[in-house]
Amino acid sequence: MSRIPVIIDCDPGHDDAIALLMALASPRLDVRAVTVVAGNQTLEKTLNNALKVLSFVGAEVEVAAGAAQPLVRPLTIAPEVHGESGLDGPIL
């Protein structure tokens, strides 16, 4: 079975961190790159979160930062849900 090459675009908080881990573990997907945007937290924090998650599992995947804010509205982050880092809770 050939693996499907994918690029994952996300804003890593808890939900996207788990999605990244599941995609990396999938025998059907070949994760080629990860792009991140601001969302659950600022771009700086979501980029750091993606790098931490990928490093935690030893994944050697290209990572690129994308948009620091939405195109048509102001950025609204959710530190009350995802914590100040966007991944508060477990220490990675």
C-alpha positions, 0 to 999 in steps of 0.5 A, spaced: 500 500 500 502 506 498 502 512 503 499 518 501 503 524 501 500 530 505 502 537 508 498 539 514 496 546 516 494 547 523 494 551 529 497 547 534 493 547 541 491 540 544 487 538 538 492 539 533 497 536 537 494 530 537 492 530 530 499 531 528 501 525 532 495 521 529 498 523 522 505 521 523 503 514 526 498 513 520 501 507 516 497 510 510 500 517 511 506 520 509 507 527 512 512 531 508 511 538 511 507 542 517 505 549 516 502 553 522 498 559 523 495 563 529 489 561 532 488 557 538 495 562 540 499 567 537 503 564 531 510 564 535 507 560 540 503 555 535 510 554 531 513 553 537 508 547 539 509 544 532 516 544 533 516 541 540 511 535 538 515 533 532 521 533 536 518 529 542 516 523 537 523 524 533 519 526 526 524 529 521 519 534 517 519 540 514 515 546 518 513 553 516 510 559 519 504 561 515 499 567 517 500 571 523 492 573 523 486 571 520 485 575 513 478 578 514 478 579 522 482 580 528 486 574 531 482 571 537 486 567 541 484 562 547 489 562 553 483 560 557 482 554 554 489 552 551 493 555 556 498 561 555 503 556 551 497 553 547 499 546 550 499 547 557 498 541 561 503 536 559 510 538 559 513 536 552 
